[in-house]
Amino acid sequence: MLLTLAIILFVVWALGFLAFHVTVALIHILIVLAVIALVMHFVRGRNRVV
């Protein structure tokens, strides 16, 4: 679940940053959220039942 969220946030960030040349702070917040979600995914591991 968190991995999917991280991938979606990264794709949205990449589209906003690369395709539309948006340099607003909101776009950079998306990449930070994606990285946090990715780190949480690996820290929690696969042992948890969702």
C-alpha positions in Angstrom: 0.0 0.0 0.0 2.7 2.5 1.0 4.8 1.4 -2.0 1.9 2.1 -4.3 1.4 5.5 -2.7 5.1 6.3 -3.1 5.1 5.4 -6.7 1.9 7.5 -7.4 3.4 10.5 -5.6 6.7 10.2 -7.5 4.9 10.0 -10.8 2.8 13.0 -10.1 5.9 14.9 -9.0 7.8 13.9 -12.1 4.9 15.0 -14.3 4.5 18.3 -12.6 8.2 19.1 -12.5 9.3 17.8 -15.9 6.3 18.2 -18.1 4.9 21.4 -16.9 8.1 23.0 -15.5 6.4 23.8 -12.2 8.8 25.1 -9.6 6.2 25.6 -6.8 7.1 24.3 -3.4 4.0 22.0 -3.5 5.7 19.9 -6.2 8.7 19.4 -4.0 6.5 18.5 -1.0 5.1 15.6 -3.1 8.5 14.1 -3.6 9.2 14.4 0.1 6.0 12.6 0.9 6.8 9.9 -1.7 10.2 9.3 -0.1 8.7 9.1 3.4 6.1 6.6 2.2 8.8 4.5 0.6 11.0 4.5 3.7 8.0 3.6 5.9 7.2 0.7 3.5 10.7 -0.7 3.9 10.8 -0.1 7.7 7.5 -1.8 8.4 8.5 -4.8 6.2 6.1 -7.5 5.0 5.2 -9.0 8.3 2.2 -6.8 9.0 -1.3 -7.8 7.9 -3.3 -5.0 6.4 
